[in-house]
């Protein structure tokens, strides 16, 4: 598989890891849109939310647990942050491995 996020999970590509457990890994994003920008991904390759199966319910819980832990580690849990996932071409998904962006560290605006 030629998925950059799978390569990060397998330590075949570099990333600055923030948090990791058995099912989830979090690392800093490359394109910073705010002072805090991190990605939380399942270690299991799931293309996007349209590929989630009933058997993935535990992984979804673990992703949300990871989001909370990363927010605490990065110091945005108190003032707030945004969680974004992009799905498909029109959703501007660039890497087809489901991932969630944590963005924060300043007052965010809603720009479309």
C-alpha angles and dihedrals in degrees: 000000000000097000114136092209092052087051090053090049090051092044091243092121128040124254135155101245117216101174137001139176134161094288107022140047129191128196141162118281119239098223108057115207093167137014088271119045120155136155126224116196138172114247087225111082108248112164097216141314090293088066097053112124130200088254089061095068092104091051090052090054090048091050091054091046088051091050090055093047093048091048089054093046092049094045100243100107094094102046096033141249142208127253116204133179122183120211125197133333097308090046088056095242106173101175113045096217112096110257139165124217119216108203124180148102094119140041105290124216127207107242123172 
